Amino acid sequence: MDWQAIRNWAGSADVNLLLVAAVVGLLIWNLWLTSRWHTLQKRWRQLMTGSEGNSLERLLYETLRRVSLMDETLKAHGNHLQQLQSQTDRCLQQVGILRYDAFPDSGGQQSFAIALLNRHGDGIVLSGIHSRQEMRVYAKPIQQMRSSIGLSDEEQLAIREAVVRGGEWEARM
């Protein structure tokens, strides 16, 4: 390799000008990178300290604590909702009333059959039979829309009306 040729080329004005331009370009690029670095550091400090002096770590910890409390509260509400659902399943939700004339010589539809059922079709049927001389009331237990005691046509219609109004047992009718 010819060292003398390399020295002559490196000593020429064109190469020196090129090297000065490269150094100036690198210096400008370094200043721009330093400016960006300081801007990013400033933003990072703001992010870590927050606008109210709270650190990001503290804010994240507080947020996670609140989420944990909300999760516990949600589970408690879910359990409470299940208890309420269980209780409402046993409550009377379906009511059917039928008024009728029990005897041909009585008017005004003073006799009645009332079905009071829960969501599972359990409850009672009350029947009141009115005549000119007396009024009699009968109560019959209902389990899944059936009774161990025979039901009159009017009592069965009252049960059907309760189911239609309540909607739960409608598909089984």
DAQUILIN-V411553 format. One record per residue. N is the residue number from 1. RES is the residue in one letter. D_CENTER is the distance of its C-alpha to the mean C-alpha in whole Angstrom. Layout:
((N;RES;D_CENTER) (N;RES;D_CENTER))
This chain:
((1;M;81) (2;D;83) (3;W;82) (4;Q;84) (5;A;83) (6;I;79) (7;R;81) (8;N;82) (9;W;79) (10;A;77) (11;G;79) (12;S;79) (13;A;78) (14;D;75) (15;V;74) (16;N;74) (17;L;72) (18;L;69) (19;L;69) (20;V;69) (21;A;66) (22;A;64) (23;V;64) (24;V;63) (25;G;60) (26;L;59) (27;L;59) (28;I;57) (29;W;55) (30;N;55) (31;L;54) (32;W;51) (33;L;50) (34;T;50) (35;S;49) (36;R;46) (37;W;46) (38;H;46) (39;T;43) (40;L;41) (41;Q;42) (42;K;41) (43;R;38) (44;W;37) (45;R;38) (46;Q;36) (47;L;33) (48;M;34) (49;T;35) (50;G;33) (51;S;33) (52;E;33) (53;G;35) (54;N;32) (55;S;32) (56;L;30) (57;E;30) (58;R;29) (59;L;26) (60;L;25) (61;Y;25) (62;E;24) (63;T;21) (64;L;20) (65;R;21) (66;R;18) (67;V;16) (68;S;17) (69;L;17) (70;M;13) (71;D;13) (72;E;15) (73;T;13) (74;L;10) (75;K;12) (76;A;14) (77;H;11) (78;G;10) (79;N;14) (80;H;14) (81;L;12) (82;Q;14) (83;Q;17) (84;L;16) (85;Q;16) (86;S;19) (87;Q;21) (88;T;20) (89;D;21) (90;R;24) (91;C;25) (92;L;27) (93;Q;25) (94;Q;27) (95;V;30) (96;G;33) (97;I;37) (98;L;40) (99;R;43) (100;Y;46) (101;D;50) (102;A;51) (103;F;55) (104;P;57) (105;D;59) (106;S;56) (107;G;54) (108;G;51) (109;Q;48) (110;Q;48) (111;S;47) (112;F;43) (113;A;41) (114;I;37) (115;A;35) (116;L;32) (117;L;29) (118;N;26) (119;R;23) (120;H;26) (121;G;29) (122;D;30) (123;G;32) (124;I;36) (125;V;38) (126;L;40) (127;S;43) (128;G;46) (129;I;49) (130;H;51) (131;S;55) (132;R;58) (133;Q;59) (134;E;56) (135;M;52) (136;R;50) (137;V;47) (138;Y;45) (139;A;42) (140;K;41) (141;P;38) (142;I;36) (143;Q;34) (144;Q;32) (145;M;33) (146;R;37) (147;S;39) (148;S;42) (149;I;44) (150;G;45) (151;L;43) (152;S;45) (153;D;44) (154;E;43) (155;E;41) (156;Q;39) (157;L;39) (158;A;37) (159;I;35) (160;R;34) (161;E;33) (162;A;31) (163;V;29) (164;V;29) (165;R;28) (166;G;25) (167;G;24) (168;E;23) (169;W;27) (170;E;28) (171;A;28) (172;R;30) (173;M;33))
